[in-house]
Amino acid sequence: MTSSGTWEDHEQIRDLYARYAHAVDLGRYEEWIECFTSDGVFESPRFGRYQGVEGLRRFTAIYKESNGAAQVRHMMTNVMFEISGDRATGSCYLNYYHCRDGKVSLSALGRYEDQLRKVNGRWRFESRRVHIDGHG
């Protein structure tokens, strides 16, 4: 994948992927929402599609309730992206771990497909679609 963009663009995008995982795993849901554009979309086969700040906030409430007392970890690897001006397309693999009562399990394998946009000098997800292996 060839990519334009500055070194700073590349670093900001890699940081965005990491901040996304840390925010959602640590329950910092407002920080997770900040990873998206104001009209951003999150879509997953398990939870459905959510758009905009209020939609993303609704998702976080549902997500938090679905985890109960479990600790989760999103491991995103093989991050790739292509920058074109103030837009980019990206993807990465997802390993999703779930820990409850001292037992850790790999809960899902899959990948993310991303559209990113630079807004006021900061890269954010414009859309993020989760694909879980074995779910079509």
FENVENWO-V337224 format. One record per pair of residues at least 6 apart in sequence whose C-alpha atoms are under 6 Angstrom apart, sorted by the first residue. I is the first residue (numbers start at 0). J is the second residue. Records with the same first field share a line. If there is no record, write none. Layout:
BEGIN
I: J  J
END
This chain:
BEGIN
2: 81  82
3: 82
4: 82
19: 31
20: 73
22: 30  31
23: 31
24: 71  72
34: 123
35: 123  124  125
36: 123  125
37: 51  52
38: 51
39: 50  51  125  126
40: 49  50  126
41: 48  49  126  127
42: 48  128
43: 128  129
49: 55
69: 98  99
70: 97  98
71: 96  97
72: 95  96
73: 95
74: 93  94
75: 92  93
76: 91  92
77: 91
78: 90  91
79: 89  90
80: 88  89
81: 87  88
85: 116  117
86: 115  116
87: 114  115
88: 113  114
89: 113
90: 111  112  113
91: 110  111
92: 109  110
93: 108  109  110
94: 108
95: 105  106  107
96: 104  105  106
97: 103  104  106
108: 131  132
109: 130  131  132
110: 129  130
111: 128  129
112: 127  128
113: 126  127
114: 125  126
115: 123  124  125
116: 122  123  125
END
